Amino acid sequence: MRIDAHQHFWRFDPVRDSWIDADMSAIARDFMPQDLEPVLHSLGLDGTVAVQAAESSVETDFLLALAREHDWIRSVVGWLDPASADVAAELDRLDGETRLAGFRHILQSREPEVMSEPAFRAGIRALRQRDYTFDLLIHPRHLPAAIDLVRACPDQRFVIDHLAKPPIADGMDDGWRRDIRTIARHENVFCKISGMVTEADWSHWTREQFTPFLDTVFDCFGPERLMYGSDWPVCLLAAPAGSVMNIVDHYLAPFSADEQARVRGGTACDFYGITKS
């Protein structure tokens, strides 16, 4: 089964979605399942993981409703603030939502120290008790705090979105490489091969620019803890979904069939509890 482990839907709201600035006008519109479904078919994908973009419980409900309408939305990563006093109540409210695999918080816009707060870690432990995953949306500056978090919560399954957004446009960053290798030593941490084109020069990237970053994550995570994601529709700022997939497919060419299958869907199915049929 081939899975896109990271994509989004939204009905564009210029106030709520203010992160979409003037330079991102190409994605300042609605993106819904009817927009993505033909793309999936053309690329031979069997399903997706829909990941939150807005920061509210309404976003979680929105994605779950879409998943009930479209079987190919195999899993949902909803929104949750682990530091909130309402974590238990929110998890109780969502109990029984079989497509809900885990949660994400927009940590990239917060100071790294938030991951050290007792309330935040208590919320992460509440997720573990109910077997939910947690997506780490972070920048390289957050990696040291994330390392401390995953060490303190060894039974929680984490996945790093977008390779932690290394500065691909500027070339290899030794600090990112050091910290990504360190966090990968924790076997409860996985990584998404996603979001790379938007960390490169949107208009002038080349496939070869991504090779040292892919070399690093493949070396330290291995195919069994890596999963492909398009980051559609955000990827459209720099490349169509087919070009994003081509970067990964080209890199995977020397790998065994089993290793390729892990990255293209097997790891995502295991991590998010997607039935392989």
C-alpha positions, 0 to 999 in steps of 0.5 A: 500500500502506498500512502502519502503520510502528510497532507492538508485540507482547508477552506481558506480563511484569511484571518485564521490562515494568516500564515499564508502571506502575500508570497504564498498566494498560490495556496490562498484558496480552498483545498478539499478532497475533490482537489486531491483525489485525482492527484492521488489516482494519477500517482498510484497512491492508495490513501493519505494521512490528513494532518491539521493546519488550523489550531482548534478542536474544530479542525480535528472535527473537520478532518474526521468528517472528511475521513468519514466521507472518503475512505482514502483518507486513511488516518487523521492527525488532529490538533491538540495543545498538550499543555492545556488543562482540557486534554483529558476532556478532549480525549474523552470527547474523541474516544471511539473515532477510529480514523483519529491516529494522533495529534499535532501542535504548532511547536515551530511558532513556540519557544523550545522551552514549552516542551520542557513544561510539566503540563506539556509533558503530562499531556504527552503522557496522556496521549501515550495512555490512549495510544495516540501518536504525536507529530513534532512540527519544529525547526532545527532550533527546537531539536535540542528540546525535542531530544530531551522530550523524547528521552523523557517520554520513551514509550510515546511514538513521535514523528518529526515532520519535514525533517525538522525543516533544515535550511535546504536553500542555504546548504547543509547545516552541521547543527541540524545534522548533529541534532537529527542524528542524536534524536534518531538514536531514540527508537520511539522517534520516526521522521517524515520525508516531507516539506523539503521543496518549500525549504529550498529555493521555490523557483530554482531547486534541484533534485541534487540539493536534497541528497545530503539531507536524505543521506542523513535521515536514511543513515540515522533512521533507516527505511523502517522509521521513515515515511513519505509525505507530499505536504500537499497543498503547501508543496505547490508553492515550489512543486506539484505533488508528482515532482515531490514524489519523484525526488523520493522515488529517484533517491529510493531507486538503489534500495531493495523492494522491501525498503522502498515499500517501507518508505512509500507506505509501510512505515506510515501504516504501522505508525498510524495504525492503517490497515494494509488492505 
